[in-house]
Amino acid sequence: MTSTAAKGFSMIELLIVIAIMTILTVIGTSSFAKYRQNAALKEAVYALEADLNAAKLNAIAQRTNYRVTYNAGTNTYRIQGGTYDVTKKLSDYGYNTRVYMLLYFPSTTSYTFTARGVMLENPTTCTTTATNCYFDVLIRNQRGSCIHVRVTHMGSVKRWIHQII
């Protein structure tokens, strides 16, 4: 007589498979959470960059000044010019995505795109020969990842990743 082999998995084999799946799920979940926070930060920066470029182009097209004002306390930025007036909140793009720091013009939180598309210069800190006249906004998420958005005195809007964690 031949014995029939038992079919199925032993309890130990099932527990090992469940443990491996649990470990992979935990690693995948934390990695996905990091990805989502950094993606929200990038989305907020892209939206800000697009709004700044639109303000500059509208200032040129409508031949009027467009003012951009940042409020770190309420985590918003406001663009005003002509009949256009909109306020956007950065945390709408992701939990705790916020304006972290405003650089170069520490005494002001706003600047203006003129009808020529250039940034209205602060006469006390910028001269026509200055090459470092710009306005930097640092946007950060709760992980500490940070992206800069810079508006130069010539109206150029640029971004670069400072630190992604």
Buried (B, 14 or more C-beta within 10 A) or exposed (E): EEEEEEEEEEEEEEEEEEEEEEEEEEEEEEEEEBEEBBEBBBBBBBBBBEBBBBBBBBBBEBEBBBBBBBBBEBBBBBBBBEEBEEEBBBBBBBEBBBBBEBEBBEEEBBBBBBBEBBBBBBEEBBEEEEEEBBBBBBBBBEBEBBBBBBBBBEBBBEBEEBEBE
